[in-house]
């Protein structure tokens, strides 16, 4: 399935940015640290909202207000995570091409992003009395599963 993407991976492997990153000893770890911090910021905001929708903690805070307040952390965390992720990718694109952990991460990342900024956003911005409780639960669980999957895939990259 990934074979049709091979020219993109080969091109990415030769991008000047990736060459510059792989040509130093310190750039990759610094960028990866920023990547993980951004992931933590984004995931922390998502977990808080998911736990609230599951009825665990912050019960005095409405889900729409909580989502509105945490949305900048989710959005900026994702933007920084995608930018640094691209930098990390270009520094070892051909390694990523054959890495099953990377393939799994990408296969989960895109649905997670689409879900987070469409259905999840719609559900969390709905008034709680107009949103079925089961819909909130399912949405929160799906969100957690998708983002934990992204994290597991990312962690697996170094071990597969």
Secondary structure, 3 states (H helix, E strand, C coil): CHHHHHHHHHHHHCCHHHHHHHCCCCHHHHHHHHHHHHHHHHHHHHHHHHHHHCCCCCCCCCHHHHHHHHHHHHHHHHHHHHHHHHHHHHHCHHHHHCCHHHHHHHHHHHHHHHHHCCHHHHHHCCCHHHCCHHHHHHHHHHHHHHHHHHHHHHHHHCCC
